[in-house]
Structure formats: structure tokens, C-alpha cells
Amino acid sequence: MTKTMQITWNGKPLKVNKGVTLQEIATRQQKANEPLIVAAIVDNRVRELTYSPEKDSIVKPIDLSMKDGMRIYLRSLTFIFIRACKELFPECKVSVEHSYGGGLYCEVYNTETLSPRVVSRIEQQMQTIIDEDEPFGKTEVAMAEANQIFLEMGMEDKVEIMKYRKEDTIRVYRNGWMRDYLFGYMVPSAGYLRKFGLKFYLPGVILQYPSFEEPGKVRPFQDNPKLFKVFRQAEKWSDSQGIRNIADLNRCIEEGRGPDLVRISEAAQEKFFGSIADDIAQHTDAIRLILIAGPSSSGKTTFAQRLRVQLMVNGLHPVPISMDNYYLDRDLVPVDEKGEQDLESIDAIDLELFNEQMIRLIQGQRVEIPHYNFLTGKREYLGNSIQLSQTQPIIVEGIHGLNEKLTEMIPRENKYKIYISALTQLNVDDHNRILTTDARLIRRMVRDYHFRGTAVEDTLKMWRSVRRGEERYIFPFQETADIMINSALLYELAVLKPLILPLLEAVPEEDAYFPEVNRQKKFLKYFVEMDPEVIPSNSILREFIGGSSFA
């Protein structure tokens, strides 16, 4: 009986003994100057380093330069943070909220008043746990036993969400005395988590960790108070509706309160959109250019239409102008570091022409708006000539709307900048959040498949480039907005689930994007589905599921 097998490790053949763990192989392959390996993909399945391949396998290490690696690192670090809080304050409850400032914003309840001194104590306790380097163990247990464990840990919210789990068993993680389930993979032991920080940020705390761009050091804190205010507003809104997690939402749907939740949420959004239009209408002498920007699948198109209607209620007659028509001819578009044309760069826009025409329109002159032919890669003039009155502000929707370089020739007082994004506040439970990027990605996958004929795999393939563009060209300017809008709706994933889950289920295990697809499927399965028929035709959600009155 053979005692060895062949592992292809990152394209390199290795002969190893049977029973060897990925951790043992990773330790031998890890180079001092390279990002830390925290997991691996074995035959297209994500595996923890404690896993032992049972046969010849193709293995791709996951390190901290990869988003999957950073998710595993942060998840494990969060576990240690919760453990440290509970060791210092046994009756406390920890709520993991959202990404913020380059870290993870959390709140700690039922303890002495959170302060810099208390946060310092928690940080020291985390360091002690990390120095002790206890392993992350996991045990597969029956659901009844798991629920008992969670109750003993004071995690009643987890017991509630487990009612919607279809499987009979669950893998419960342990580090030291503490047991929990954090919906994903862990590093082998606490000693892997040496790069971290903790920062007091009223009323909570920022858990700091490395970035995949610079995995060797902790991200510096970046304060974005306008963005934080939007998150706090979303939290208060969720609280006011009694829905902070999936279990709360599921109960709402099961009890027949879903349609009321939709009506209330849509009315609240409309009220907010109306207030923005009222503000603009009160300053019509100054505000002539309305710029709308936000990351992919935020609902910019529908919002622009709803804002247009609200402005018309105020006696204004806005004119939409597409930034796409101001692209440079294709042979003049700048290239990125890979030598590929970068249409997302602001330098792909004919800034001189755009500014010149906007100024002339604001001055009341007649202007012929160009049309960009994406087939030929050339700008054309098709006789689209317009002239605006004082009651006709210009609405421009596009990726660079917040970047002052786009409109540098136009005085700031003549511009009203709007940032829109889907900032979901819904958590799986207290310790497991739903990533805002996941919510946007699901929106986009549904829309791309049903209305653009794009397969899920192709959307996922493009997503990396999309996210890179957001990081470069949108997020750095979000704090310059006059107003920020959260387009997320508490119930949207319950509506999107029956549309996206069959598409995810159809992705074969051998597909390169299967690990990502599998991750999405796991948390979507906890949602009770909601009938999309209750969604009004002017909803932002209709932009992604179809049936929009603005289509």
C-alpha cells in the first residue's frame, strides 16, 4: 500500500506522505517575504489548513493578498475579539456591524461604558490570546446540541437563525473555552493573527486588520463621518422596524407583515428623495448641475429617475446627460498597468469638452451634445441640440460624478453632488454580517443574467475589475458628496433569493468561481423567500428584478 501521493501546489508537483495536513505543506512552502498562507483551494473546494488531502490533488494556496484569505483572517480575528470581550465582561454582547475606515466596526453592550481605556484592555486581552496560540478546533454536532451550546454562550440570536437551517448538523468552532459559529473558514490557530489593532470610535470600536494590498501591516484608520452617519441611520431604521437580522426578517415575512414592510420602506425612501429635491429647488439660482455617483448596482439609474420626478413636483424640469457620450475616441483612451484600455479612468473622458459644454448650457447657450458609438469607438454628432432655461438643471449620472476634476471649470456652488450605495444593515446574526459588496453583487448577477444575457460566471469574472475601479475612482471621493443615499432595502435579499439561487446552483463544482458561488449560497439559504409581486414598479429593486416603470 502506497504511503505517498502527489500534490500539485500552486502549479508545482510535490510528493507528500498520506495524512499530511495542508498546514504542514504550507509551512514548508511559505516564504518569509510573501503574504501569509491561511487556507487553500483543494480540487476547487476551499479547505482549512487543518485539512488532509486523501488523494492526489491540485492545491492553490490562499494567502493574505487574496480577498478570500483576508476574509478568513478577519473572521478568525473577530472570533478572538469576541472571546476577549467575553473574558473581560462575561455578560456582554458583541454586535459585528459593518466595514468602516479600513476596519470592522463593532459594538459591545452590557458592559461598563466603552472608552479608550476599556478598548485598550480588550486589545491587550486579544494579544494575550494570540500569544497563547491556541488552535481553532471544530466539531460537527447535531443541531439540538449546537443550540444548547449557543444558549450557554448567551447567543440566543444564533438559536433563532438556526431554525432556518436545513441541515441536521453544524460545525461548531472552538478557541480556548469559547465556542461559536462564524459562517466560514478559520485559520489553524490564534497565533496566525498577529497583525491587528483596536480603535475606540464612539459608540463602538474599530477592529483593524491588514489589507490584501499590504498584508504585512495593519490598515491605517480613515475617518469617513458622512458615511458613518448613513450607517447609523440605517441601523436606527432597522431597529425601528424590529429587523436587525435574517431571523427577524423571516418572522416578518412568515407572519404576513412583508407587504407592510415594503410599503413603509419605499415610502421612507420616497420621502427622503423628495427632501433632496426640495433642497435643490430652494437653491435653483445656484445649483445647475446635479452629479450622481456610486458603485456598481447601487440603483443610480432608478434614483436619477425618481429624483427627476420629485424635481418636477417642485416646478423644475431637469435634463439628463450621459457621461458616456464624452468618452475619448478609443485610440486615445489611457491604458492601465496591464496595458489594457481603462475606460473607468477619469482620463478616458474628454474633460475639456465636457466642461465647456456644461458651462455653455448653464449660461443658456445652445449646445449639440455628442453621441459615443461604442461599436466604432468614435464620437459622433447626430443633431442632438439642446438649450436650457433657469428651471432646467442638468442631471449627470456616472462613476466620476464626485471627482472635482470632472467639473473643475464649474464653480462648486453651481454643483450638487450625490453619492448612492447599497449599505445593507441586515446581519445574519450578531456575529455574522452580510457584506455590502455581496448584496450589490447579487443585485448585479440577477440583472446581468435576466436582462443582459450574462452568465453568473461572467459577472463574477468582471467583478474584480469593477471593484478595482470603485476603489480607485469612487470611494476616495465619497466624503465630498453633499448628500449620501443608502439604497439598500431590508427585504431585498429575500426577494432576490429565488431569482439568484437557481443560477448559483447551476454553476458546476469544477468552475473556477465555484468557491465564491458556494459562499454566496450558504448565507442565502437562511432567507425565507418574499414574493416580488409586492415590490412597486418605481422601486430601486425593480432595476434588478425587472418590471420597472422607468424601463
NUMI-236860 format. One record per residue (C-alpha): residue in three letters; x, y, z; residue number from 1; chain. Coordinates in steps of 0.5 Angstrom, whole numbers, plus 2048, in hexadecimal, padded with zeros to 3 digits. Each point is the difference from the previous one (the first is absolute). Example, Ala and Ser with C-alpha at 12.3 -4.5 7.8 and 13.67 -1.06 7.14 Angstrom:
BEGIN
code_x_y_z_pos_unit
ALA_819_7F7_810_1_A $
SER_802_807_7FE_2_A $
END
This chain:
BEGIN
code_x_y_z_pos_unit
MET_800_800_800_1_A $
THR_803_807_7FE_2_A $
LYS_801_805_805_3_A $
THR_802_806_7FC_4_A $
MET_7FB_804_7FB_5_A $
GLN_802_806_7FB_6_A $
ILE_7FD_807_802_7_A $
THR_801_805_7FA_8_A $
TRP_801_806_805_9_A $
ASN_7FF_807_7FC_10_A $
GLY_802_7FC_7FA_11_A $
LYS_806_7FD_803_12_A $
PRO_800_7F8_801_13_A $
LEU_801_7FD_807_14_A $
LYS_801_7F9_802_15_A $
VAL_7FD_800_807_16_A $
ASN_7FE_7FB_806_17_A $
LYS_7F9_7FE_800_18_A $
GLY_7FD_803_806_19_A $
VAL_804_807_800_20_A $
THR_7FC_806_801_21_A $
LEU_800_806_7FC_22_A $
GLN_803_804_805_23_A $
GLU_806_7FB_800_24_A $
ILE_801_801_7F9_25_A $
ALA_7FE_808_800_26_A $
THR_806_801_806_27_A $
ARG_805_7FD_7FB_28_A $
GLN_7FE_804_7FA_29_A $
GLN_7FF_806_804_30_A $
LYS_805_805_7FE_31_A $
ALA_802_806_805_32_A $
ASN_7FF_806_7FC_33_A $
GLU_7F9_7FD_7FD_34_A $
PRO_7F9_801_803_35_A $
LEU_7FE_7FB_805_36_A $
ILE_7FC_7FA_7FD_37_A $
VAL_7FA_7FF_804_38_A $
ALA_7FC_7FB_7FC_39_A $
ALA_800_7FC_7FA_40_A $
ILE_7FB_7FE_7FA_41_A $
VAL_801_7F8_7FF_42_A $
ASP_7FD_7FE_7FA_43_A $
ASN_7FB_806_7FF_44_A $
ARG_7FE_800_807_45_A $
VAL_802_805_806_46_A $
ARG_804_7FC_805_47_A $
GLU_802_802_807_48_A $
LEU_808_7FF_801_49_A $
THR_7FE_7FA_805_50_A $
TYR_7FD_7FC_7FA_51_A $
SER_804_7FA_7FE_52_A $
PRO_7FF_7FE_7F9_53_A $
GLU_7FE_7F9_7FF_54_A $
LYS_803_7FF_7F8_55_A $
ASP_804_803_7FB_56_A $
SER_7FD_808_800_57_A $
ILE_801_806_7FD_58_A $
VAL_801_805_805_59_A $
LYS_800_808_800_60_A $
PRO_802_804_806_61_A $
ILE_7FC_805_803_62_A $
ASP_804_806_803_63_A $
LEU_7FF_807_802_64_A $
SER_801_803_7F9_65_A $
MET_7F9_7FD_7FF_66_A $
LYS_7F9_802_802_67_A $
ASP_7FF_7F9_802_68_A $
GLY_806_800_804_69_A $
MET_7FE_807_803_70_A $
ARG_7F9_7FD_802_71_A $
ILE_803_7FA_803_72_A $
TYR_805_804_804_73_A $
LEU_7FA_806_802_74_A $
ARG_7FB_7FA_802_75_A $
SER_805_7FD_805_76_A $
LEU_803_806_803_77_A $
THR_7F8_802_801_78_A $
PHE_800_7FA_804_79_A $
ILE_806_802_804_80_A $
PHE_7FD_807_801_81_A $
ILE_7F9_7FD_803_82_A $
ARG_804_7FB_804_83_A $
ALA_804_805_803_84_A $
CYS_7FA_805_802_85_A $
LYS_7FC_7FA_803_86_A $
GLU_806_7FE_804_87_A $
LEU_800_807_803_88_A $
PHE_7F9_801_800_89_A $
PRO_7FC_7FA_801_90_A $
GLU_7F9_803_7FF_91_A $
CYS_802_804_7FA_92_A $
LYS_7FD_7FF_7F9_93_A $
VAL_804_802_7FA_94_A $
SER_7FD_802_7F9_95_A $
VAL_804_800_7FA_96_A $
GLU_7FD_806_7FC_97_A $
HIS_804_802_7F9_98_A $
SER_806_801_7FD_99_A $
TYR_803_807_801_100_A $
GLY_806_805_800_101_A $
GLY_804_7FA_7FD_102_A $
GLY_7FE_7FB_806_103_A $
LEU_7FA_7FD_803_104_A $
TYR_7FB_804_804_105_A $
CYS_7FD_7FC_806_106_A $
GLU_7FC_802_807_107_A $
VAL_801_7FD_807_108_A $
TYR_7FA_800_804_109_A $
ASN_7FE_7FE_807_110_A $
THR_807_802_803_111_A $
GLU_803_806_803_112_A $
THR_800_807_7FC_113_A $
LEU_804_7FF_7FA_114_A $
SER_806_804_800_115_A $
PRO_807_801_7FD_116_A $
ARG_802_7FC_807_117_A $
VAL_7FC_7FA_7FF_118_A $
VAL_801_800_7F9_119_A $
SER_808_7FF_802_120_A $
ARG_7FE_7FB_805_121_A $
ILE_7FD_7FC_7FA_122_A $
GLU_805_801_7FC_123_A $
GLN_805_7FD_805_124_A $
GLN_7FC_7FA_801_125_A $
MET_800_7FF_7F9_126_A $
GLN_807_800_800_127_A $
THR_801_7FB_806_128_A $
ILE_7FB_7FB_7FC_129_A $
ILE_804_801_7FA_130_A $
ASP_807_7FF_803_131_A $
GLU_7FD_7F9_803_132_A $
ASP_7FF_7FE_7F9_133_A $
GLU_7FA_7FB_802_134_A $
PRO_7FD_7FC_7FA_135_A $
PHE_7FA_801_7FD_136_A $
GLY_7FC_7FA_800_137_A $
LYS_7FA_7FE_7FD_138_A $
THR_7FB_7FA_802_139_A $
GLU_7FA_7FE_7FC_140_A $
VAL_7FA_800_804_141_A $
ALA_7F8_7FF_800_142_A $
MET_7FC_806_800_143_A $
ALA_7FD_7FF_806_144_A $
GLU_807_7FF_804_145_A $
ALA_802_806_7FC_146_A $
ASN_7FA_804_802_147_A $
GLN_802_7FE_807_148_A $
ILE_807_803_7FF_149_A $
PHE_7FE_806_7FE_150_A $
LEU_7FB_801_805_151_A $
GLU_805_7FF_805_152_A $
MET_805_805_7FD_153_A $
GLY_7FA_805_800_154_A $
MET_7FF_800_7F8_155_A $
GLU_7F8_800_800_156_A $
ASP_800_803_7F9_157_A $
LYS_804_7FB_7FE_158_A $
VAL_7FB_7FB_802_159_A $
GLU_7FB_804_7FC_160_A $
ILE_803_800_7FA_161_A $
MET_802_7F8_800_162_A $
LYS_7F8_7FF_800_163_A $
TYR_801_801_7F8_164_A $
ARG_806_7FC_7FF_165_A $
LYS_7FE_7FA_7FC_166_A $
GLU_806_7FB_802_167_A $
ASP_7FF_7FB_806_168_A $
THR_808_802_803_169_A $
ILE_804_806_800_170_A $
ARG_808_801_801_171_A $
VAL_801_804_807_172_A $
TYR_807_803_800_173_A $
ARG_803_801_807_174_A $
ASN_806_804_802_175_A $
GLY_802_7FF_807_176_A $
TRP_7FA_800_804_177_A $
MET_7FB_804_7FB_178_A $
ARG_7FC_7FC_7FB_179_A $
ASP_7FD_804_7FA_180_A $
TYR_7FE_7FF_7F9_181_A $
LEU_802_806_7FB_182_A $
PHE_7FE_7FD_7FA_183_A $
GLY_806_7FF_7FC_184_A $
TYR_807_7FD_801_185_A $
MET_805_802_805_186_A $
VAL_808_800_801_187_A $
PRO_803_7FA_803_188_A $
SER_802_804_807_189_A $
ALA_7FF_806_803_190_A $
GLY_808_802_7FF_191_A $
TYR_7FF_801_7F9_192_A $
LEU_7FC_806_802_193_A $
ARG_806_805_802_194_A $
LYS_7FE_806_7FB_195_A $
PHE_7FA_803_803_196_A $
GLY_7FE_807_804_197_A $
LEU_7FA_802_804_198_A $
LYS_7FE_807_800_199_A $
PHE_7FB_804_804_200_A $
TYR_7FA_803_7FC_201_A $
LEU_7FA_803_803_202_A $
PRO_7FC_7FC_802_203_A $
GLY_804_7FA_7FE_204_A $
VAL_806_7FD_7FE_205_A $
ILE_804_7FF_7F9_206_A $
LEU_803_7F9_7FF_207_A $
GLN_806_802_7FC_208_A $
TYR_804_7FB_7FB_209_A $
PRO_805_7FF_7FA_210_A $
SER_7FD_802_7F9_211_A $
PHE_802_7FB_7FB_212_A $
GLU_803_805_7FC_213_A $
GLU_805_801_806_214_A $
PRO_7FF_7F9_804_215_A $
GLY_806_802_804_216_A $
LYS_7FE_806_804_217_A $
VAL_7F9_802_803_218_A $
ARG_7FC_805_7FC_219_A $
PRO_800_807_803_220_A $
PHE_7FA_803_802_221_A $
GLN_7FC_804_7FB_222_A $
ASP_7FA_804_803_223_A $
ASN_7FA_801_7FC_224_A $
PRO_7FB_803_804_225_A $
LYS_7FB_801_7FB_226_A $
LEU_800_7F9_7FE_227_A $
PHE_800_7FE_807_228_A $
LYS_7F9_805_801_229_A $
VAL_7FD_7FC_7FB_230_A $
PHE_802_7F9_803_231_A $
ARG_7FD_803_807_232_A $
GLN_7FA_802_7FC_233_A $
ALA_7FF_7F9_7FD_234_A $
GLU_801_7FD_807_235_A $
LYS_7FA_804_803_236_A $
TRP_7FC_7FF_7FB_237_A $
SER_801_7F8_800_238_A $
ASP_7FF_801_808_239_A $
SER_7F9_804_7FF_240_A $
GLN_7FD_7FA_7FB_241_A $
GLY_803_7FB_805_242_A $
ILE_804_7FD_7FB_243_A $
ARG_808_7FF_801_244_A $
ASN_801_7F9_7FE_245_A $
ILE_7FD_7FB_7FB_246_A $
ALA_7FC_7FC_805_247_A $
ASP_7FC_807_802_248_A $
LEU_7FF_801_7F8_249_A $
ASN_7FE_7F9_7FF_250_A $
ARG_7FB_800_806_251_A $
CYS_7FD_807_7FD_252_A $
ILE_7FF_7FC_7F9_253_A $
GLU_7FD_7FA_804_254_A $
GLU_7FB_804_804_255_A $
GLY_7FE_803_7F9_256_A $
ARG_803_807_802_257_A $
GLY_804_800_7FA_258_A $
PRO_7FC_805_7FC_259_A $
ASP_7FF_805_805_260_A $
LEU_808_800_801_261_A $
VAL_801_801_7F8_262_A $
ARG_7FA_806_800_263_A $
ILE_804_803_806_264_A $
SER_807_7FF_7FE_265_A $
GLU_7FE_803_7F9_266_A $
ALA_7FC_806_803_267_A $
ALA_806_802_804_268_A $
GLN_805_800_7FA_269_A $
GLU_7FB_804_7FC_270_A $
LYS_7FF_805_806_271_A $
PHE_808_800_800_272_A $
PHE_801_801_7F9_273_A $
GLY_7FA_806_800_274_A $
SER_804_803_805_275_A $
ILE_806_800_7FC_276_A $
ALA_7FC_803_7FA_277_A $
ASP_7FD_805_805_278_A $
ASP_807_802_802_279_A $
ILE_803_801_7F9_280_A $
ALA_7F9_804_7FE_281_A $
GLN_802_805_805_282_A $
HIS_806_802_7FD_283_A $
THR_7FF_800_7F9_284_A $
ASP_803_806_7FF_285_A $
ALA_807_7FD_802_286_A $
ILE_7FF_7F8_7FE_287_A $
ARG_800_7FF_7F9_288_A $
LEU_804_7F9_800_289_A $
ILE_7FE_7FA_804_290_A $
LEU_805_7FB_800_291_A $
ILE_7FE_7F9_802_292_A $
ALA_806_7FA_801_293_A $
GLY_800_7FA_804_294_A $
PRO_803_7F9_7FF_295_A $
SER_7FD_7FA_7FB_296_A $
SER_7F9_7FE_802_297_A $
SER_7FE_806_804_298_A $
GLY_7FA_802_7FD_299_A $
LYS_803_806_7FD_300_A $
THR_7FB_800_7FA_301_A $
THR_7FA_7FF_803_302_A $
PHE_802_805_805_303_A $
ALA_801_805_7FB_304_A $
GLN_7F9_7FF_7FD_305_A $
ARG_7FD_801_807_306_A $
LEU_804_806_801_307_A $
ARG_7FD_803_7FA_308_A $
VAL_7F9_7FF_801_309_A $
GLN_801_803_807_310_A $
LEU_803_806_7FD_311_A $
MET_7FB_800_7FB_312_A $
VAL_7FB_801_806_313_A $
ASN_804_806_802_314_A $
GLY_7FF_803_7F9_315_A $
LEU_807_7FE_7FE_316_A $
HIS_801_7FD_7F9_317_A $
PRO_807_7FC_800_318_A $
VAL_803_7FE_7FA_319_A $
PRO_804_7F9_801_320_A $
ILE_807_800_7FC_321_A $
SER_804_7FA_800_322_A $
MET_807_800_802_323_A $
ASP_802_7FA_7FB_324_A $
ASN_7FF_805_7FA_325_A $
TYR_806_803_802_326_A $
TYR_805_7FB_7FF_327_A $
LEU_806_801_7FC_328_A $
ASP_801_7FC_7FA_329_A $
ARG_802_7F9_801_330_A $
ASP_807_801_7FE_331_A $
LEU_801_806_805_332_A $
VAL_7FE_7FC_806_333_A $
PRO_805_7FF_805_334_A $
VAL_803_7F9_802_335_A $
ASP_800_7FD_807_336_A $
GLU_806_7FD_803_337_A $
LYS_7FF_7FA_7FC_338_A $
GLY_800_803_7F9_339_A $
GLU_7F8_800_800_340_A $
GLN_7FC_806_7FE_341_A $
ASP_7FD_802_806_342_A $
LEU_7F9_803_7FF_343_A $
GLU_7FF_801_807_344_A $
SER_805_805_801_345_A $
ILE_7FE_808_800_346_A $
ASP_805_801_7FB_347_A $
ALA_7FC_7FC_7FB_348_A $
ILE_7FB_806_800_349_A $
ASP_801_806_7FC_350_A $
LEU_800_804_806_351_A $
GLU_802_807_7FC_352_A $
LEU_7F9_7FE_7FB_353_A $
PHE_7FC_7FE_806_354_A $
ASN_802_807_804_355_A $
GLU_7FF_804_7FA_356_A $
GLN_7F9_7FD_7FE_357_A $
MET_7FE_800_807_358_A $
ILE_802_808_801_359_A $
ARG_7FC_802_7FA_360_A $
LEU_7FA_7FC_802_361_A $
ILE_800_804_807_362_A $
GLN_801_806_7FC_363_A $
GLY_7FA_7FF_7FC_364_A $
GLN_803_7FF_7F9_365_A $
ARG_7FE_7FA_7FB_366_A $
VAL_805_7FA_800_367_A $
GLU_800_7FA_7FC_368_A $
ILE_801_7FA_804_369_A $
PRO_805_7FB_7FD_370_A $
HIS_7FE_7F8_800_371_A $
TYR_805_7FB_801_372_A $
ASN_800_7FA_7FC_373_A $
PHE_802_7FA_804_374_A $
LEU_801_7FC_7F9_375_A $
THR_804_804_7FD_376_A $
GLY_804_803_806_377_A $
LYS_7FF_807_7FD_378_A $
ARG_7FC_806_802_379_A $
GLU_7FA_803_7FB_380_A $
TYR_7FB_806_800_381_A $
LEU_7F9_7FE_7FE_382_A $
GLY_7FD_806_801_383_A $
ASN_7FE_800_807_384_A $
SER_800_807_801_385_A $
ILE_7FD_803_807_386_A $
GLN_800_807_803_387_A $
LEU_7FE_800_808_388_A $
SER_7FC_805_804_389_A $
GLN_801_802_807_390_A $
THR_7FB_7FB_802_391_A $
GLN_803_7FA_7FD_392_A $
PRO_806_7FD_804_393_A $
ILE_805_7FB_7FD_394_A $
ILE_800_7F9_803_395_A $
VAL_806_7FC_7FE_396_A $
GLU_801_7F9_803_397_A $
GLY_807_7FD_7FF_398_A $
ILE_806_7FD_804_399_A $
HIS_804_806_801_400_A $
GLY_7FA_805_802_401_A $
LEU_803_801_807_402_A $
ASN_807_802_7FD_403_A $
GLU_801_807_7FF_404_A $
LYS_805_7FF_7FA_405_A $
LEU_7FA_7FE_7FC_406_A $
THR_7FD_807_801_407_A $
GLU_806_804_802_408_A $
MET_7FE_806_7FC_409_A $
ILE_7F9_801_803_410_A $
PRO_7FF_803_807_411_A $
ARG_7FF_7FC_806_412_A $
GLU_7FA_804_802_413_A $
ASN_7FD_7FE_7F9_414_A $
LYS_800_7F9_801_415_A $
TYR_7FC_7FB_805_416_A $
LYS_804_7F9_801_417_A $
ILE_7FC_7FA_802_418_A $
TYR_803_7F9_802_419_A $
ILE_7FC_7FA_800_420_A $
SER_802_7F9_802_421_A $
ALA_7FC_7FA_803_422_A $
LEU_802_800_807_423_A $
THR_7FD_7FA_803_424_A $
GLN_7FF_800_807_425_A $
LEU_7FD_7F9_801_426_A $
ASN_804_7FB_803_427_A $
VAL_800_7F8_800_428_A $
ASP_800_800_808_429_A $
ASP_804_805_805_430_A $
HIS_807_7FD_7FE_431_A $
ASN_7FF_7FF_7F8_432_A $
ARG_7FF_806_7FC_433_A $
ILE_7FD_800_7F9_434_A $
LEU_806_803_7FB_435_A $
THR_7FD_807_7FD_436_A $
THR_804_7FD_7FA_437_A $
ASP_7FD_7FA_800_438_A $
ALA_7F9_803_800_439_A $
ARG_802_804_7FA_440_A $
LEU_803_7FA_7FC_441_A $
ILE_7F9_7FC_801_442_A $
ARG_7FD_806_7FD_443_A $
ARG_804_800_7FA_444_A $
MET_800_7F9_7FF_445_A $
VAL_7F9_800_800_446_A $
ARG_7FF_806_7FB_447_A $
ASP_806_7FD_7FB_448_A $
TYR_7FD_7FA_7FF_449_A $
HIS_7F9_801_7FF_450_A $
PHE_801_807_7FC_451_A $
ARG_807_800_7FD_452_A $
GLY_800_7F8_7FF_453_A $
THR_807_800_804_454_A $
ALA_801_7F9_804_455_A $
VAL_802_801_807_456_A $
GLU_807_7FD_7FF_457_A $
ASP_801_806_7FB_458_A $
THR_7FD_805_805_459_A $
LEU_805_7FD_805_460_A $
LYS_806_801_7FB_461_A $
MET_7FE_807_7FF_462_A $
TRP_7FF_802_808_463_A $
ARG_807_800_802_464_A $
SER_802_806_7FA_465_A $
VAL_7F9_803_803_466_A $
ARG_802_800_807_467_A $
ARG_807_803_7FE_468_A $
GLY_7FD_805_7FC_469_A $
GLU_7FC_802_806_470_A $
GLU_806_800_805_471_A $
ARG_803_805_7FB_472_A $
TYR_7FB_804_7FD_473_A $
ILE_7FA_801_805_474_A $
PHE_802_7FE_807_475_A $
PRO_805_805_801_476_A $
PHE_7FB_806_7FF_477_A $
GLN_7FA_7FE_803_478_A $
GLU_801_804_806_479_A $
THR_800_806_7FB_480_A $
ALA_7F8_7FF_7FF_481_A $
ASP_7FB_805_802_482_A $
ILE_7FC_7FA_802_483_A $
MET_800_7F9_801_484_A $
ILE_7FB_7FB_7FE_485_A $
ASN_7FF_7F9_802_486_A $
SER_7FC_7FC_7FB_487_A $
ALA_800_7F9_804_488_A $
LEU_7F9_7FD_802_489_A $
LEU_800_7FC_806_490_A $
TYR_7FC_7FA_7FC_491_A $
GLU_803_800_7F9_492_A $
LEU_804_7FA_801_493_A $
ALA_7FA_7FC_802_494_A $
VAL_7FD_803_7F9_495_A $
LEU_807_7FE_7FC_496_A $
LYS_801_7F9_803_497_A $
PRO_7FB_7FC_7FC_498_A $
LEU_803_804_7FA_499_A $
ILE_807_7FF_801_500_A $
LEU_801_7F9_804_501_A $
PRO_7FE_7FC_7FA_502_A $
LEU_805_804_7FC_503_A $
LEU_805_7FE_805_504_A $
GLU_7FE_7F9_801_505_A $
ALA_802_7FF_7F8_506_A $
VAL_807_802_801_507_A $
PRO_804_7FA_800_508_A $
GLU_805_7FE_805_509_A $
GLU_806_800_7FB_510_A $
ASP_7FE_807_7FE_511_A $
ALA_806_805_803_512_A $
TYR_7FB_804_803_513_A $
PHE_7FC_7FB_804_514_A $
PRO_803_801_807_515_A $
GLU_7FE_807_7FF_516_A $
VAL_7F9_7FE_7FE_517_A $
ASN_800_7FB_806_518_A $
ARG_801_805_805_519_A $
GLN_7FA_804_7FD_520_A $
LYS_7FB_7FA_800_521_A $
LYS_802_7FF_807_522_A $
PHE_7FD_806_803_523_A $
LEU_7FA_801_7FB_524_A $
LYS_7FD_7F9_802_525_A $
TYR_7FF_803_807_526_A $
PHE_7FB_805_7FD_527_A $
VAL_7F8_7FF_7FF_528_A $
GLU_7FE_802_7F9_529_A $
MET_7FC_806_7FF_530_A $
ASP_7FB_801_7FA_531_A $
PRO_803_805_7FB_532_A $
GLU_7F9_802_7FE_533_A $
VAL_7FF_804_807_534_A $
ILE_806_805_7FD_535_A $
PRO_7FD_806_7FD_536_A $
SER_802_802_7F9_537_A $
ASN_804_806_802_538_A $
SER_805_7FC_805_539_A $
ILE_807_800_7FF_540_A $
LEU_800_7F9_801_541_A $
ARG_7FC_800_7F9_542_A $
GLU_806_802_7FD_543_A $
PHE_803_7F9_801_544_A $
ILE_7FA_7FB_800_545_A $
GLY_7FC_804_7FA_546_A $
GLY_7F9_803_800_547_A $
SER_803_807_801_548_A $
SER_7FB_806_7FE_549_A $
PHE_807_803_7FE_550_A $
ALA_802_7FB_7FB_551_A $
END
